[in-house]
């Protein structure tokens, strides 16, 4: 069965493009002109944003290849890494918000030895739902594994993968105010079959 992701994943990519292409105040008077020159301000991106917003509201999943097509457009831009990272953080915010308020509150107030497993099981669920990825703990590390990446091989030097790296970092920061260095230990860009990240889990 083809891999699917939450509609919020492609939406995060599109909104990040739009954010990057939205002019500063000084340029505002040229917006009309820019609309034809900047992808993020184009009618196509606007229409796609509407469509995925609608899909997200109705909890409809989207084929991974749709997200991949958007990622390829981003991968050609000189600011690809900035756009990927901001999209990853944006999606992490949505993932965090979808974890129940009770659980988020408990994670914040309970002692770490109880809070951490609660945080992990919440993170595991949202990683599966939104990223089609799996999270596991190995010793003092959290591993995120994504079998069918939406962003691998879309930009040179593994830049597409910064989407997931930024996502994992932001999710851990929001959940437990933690997560140290993240290492990309396995990568489809290097023909290693899947992408995997390792984050410190202290
Ligand atoms: Zn990778």
Boltz pocket constraint, residues with backbone or C-beta under 6 A from the ligand:
constraints:
  - pocket:
      binder: B
      contacts: [[A, 152], [A, 158], [A, 161], [A, 184], [A, 186], [A, 187], [A, 188], [A, 189], [A, 194], [A, 195], [A, 196]]
      max_distance: 6.0
